[in-house]
Amino acid sequence: STVRKVLERRRFAILAEAATAQEGMEAALRMQPDICLVDVMLPDGSGIDVVRELTKQAPEIAVVMLSASDGHDDLIDAIQAGAVGYLLKEMEASSGPSTSAAASGRSWTSCAPD
């Protein structure tokens, strides 16, 4: 995936990938990564719910929302659920610095180009 390529170029170690909310939760809780990227839309549930549950069960994991939507409501819901960042999929290629910010505990959002 594009996200994987960008993160590997920036020397992030990819511990796991998951296709569903359930697989993602299980992998994150088992592997305890520094950062967990969660898509807003998952085939078996809401990424927002995953963020909420993951931050409750493993608050030490920095959870970043990944979305194709630049909707204000999704951003607010993600931050209220506990996400430290919100990355638009169209911004993936330049996501390294923002992902690094999340890993260091700083909050951030990506902005859609005008």
N, C-alpha and C positions, 0 to 999 in steps of 0.2 A: 504494500500500500504506500501511498505518497507520504502519509504520516510516519510510517516506519522508516522510510528512506531518509526523510528530513532528520528524524531523531538519531538515526545511526550515524549520519554525516556529522552531527553535533556531538557524537560520542556518548549518547545515552545508551544504556544497556536495556534491551527489551526483554523483560522477564516472561511475559505471556501476552497472548491476544485472545479475545473472547468474542463470540458472535451474538451472545444473548446477555441479558441482565443477570440471569442466574449464574451463567458461566463466569461472567466478569466479577461478580461478588465473591464467588468461591475462590477464584484465582487471586484476587486482591487480598482477601483475608488470609489465604494460605501463604502467599509470597511476600506480603508486607512491603510493597514498593514505596519509593519516596514519592512518586507521582503516579496518578492513575488518570488516564484520559477516558472520559465516558461520553458516548454519543447521546444526544438528546432523544433521538428516536431509535428504539431497539425493538426487535421483533416480538419480544415477550414482555414488554413493559416500558415504562418511562425512565429515561436516563436521570431525570430529576429525582425520581424515587430512589434510584441507585445511589446518587450522590448523598441524599438525606440519610439513607441507611448506612452507607459506608462511613460517612463522617461520624455517625453515632457509634458504630462498632469499632472503628479504627481511626480516631481523630488525628493520629500522627501522619496519616497519608494525605498528601496534598492532592485534592481531586479537581481536575480541570474538565470543564464541559466542552465538548466538541459538537458543533452544529452547523447545518446549512442555513439555518434561520438567523437573520439579524433582528428578529422581533424583540422589542423591548420587554415584553412579558416573559419570554424564555430566559432572557438575561437576568431579570429580577428574580424569577423563580429559582434559577440555578444558584445565584449568590445567596438567597435566603435559605436554600437547602444546604449550603455549606461549601459550595465550590469556591476555590481561590482564584479561578480564572475562567474565561469564556472565550474560546477560540473558534472563529468562523472557518469552515472548511476551505473557503476560497483564499484564506490567509495562511494555509498550512505551510507553504514554501518558505515563509519568513518567520515561522513559529519558534525557532530555536531560542532567541533571547527571552521571549515571553514564557516559554516552558522553563527556562532556567530561573526566571523570577519566581515562578510557582515553587520550584524545588527549594528555593532559599526562604520560602515562607511569605513572600510578598504577593499581594493580590494584583490582578491585572485583567484586562479585557483586550481583545483585538478589535480593530475598527475596520469596517468595510470601506473600501476605497470609494471616493466620490465619483 
